[in-house]
Amino acid sequence: MIAFAPLAILAIVLSASPGTANTLHSNPFDAIKGCLQFDDVPGYNDTPTYIATNTFRNVGRTSSSRYFRIGIVGKNDGHIRFGRSAFPFDEAVVELVISGWSNTQSVARRQTRRRNQSFTNVLLKEASTPRLLHKSRPLVFQLEVFDNGRVQLTKDGERRPFFEYSDSQNAIPPDYMAFVKWDVDLIYFYDCPLNDGGAGAVGEESVLLRCSLA
């Protein structure tokens, strides 16, 4: 009986802790349940489709910002652009590069493209963000855009942004949003259901007023 005592104790511990066992086997794709999927992703210099964010079912709003939940599956170089119009030729958009440069850093740019697909980039911020993206599980995060040009990206389950910057002289609203790729295939998940608590738990300036769900 003494030889089997450790097994008996282990069985008791496991049976008393079902939550721990379930956590170990949780599915990371549960995080994108209810999102819309975008997998026919154009290349960096192709013409992207800008989606009007006022058609999203899930948009968080505070007194000074709008925020969205987004997911990306792929090993590097997520690219999100947002701006004022569906065809932003000769006008500035924000381009966020998430875990570019072999999944090592993220940047924000102010980009202006012309109809011949030539473009200019103005670097706004760069930061080390190693190993954010993965080819077989989603990175899910909140993108919050403030009226004063501040932008924050915050991973699900965290309070501090993993990337943020401010461009107060050229505040660009997220009225339209597009997704592109660089050198690998990506799947984007957008218009995701918002987490309880909203942006008020993240940004110092965020005071949650309401969530637009229709």
Salt bridges, closest charged atoms under 4 A:
GLU95 OE2 - ARG81 NE 2.90
GLU95 OE1 - ARG109 NH1 2.66
ASP156 OD2 - ARG69 NH2 2.62
GLU158 OE2 - LYS155 NZ 3.69
ASP167 OD2 - ARG110 NH1 2.83
ASP175 OD1 - ARG66 NH2 2.77
ASP185 OD1 - LYS181 NZ 2.82
ASP191 OD2 - ARG57 NE 3.08
GLU205 OE2 - ARG150 NH1 3.16
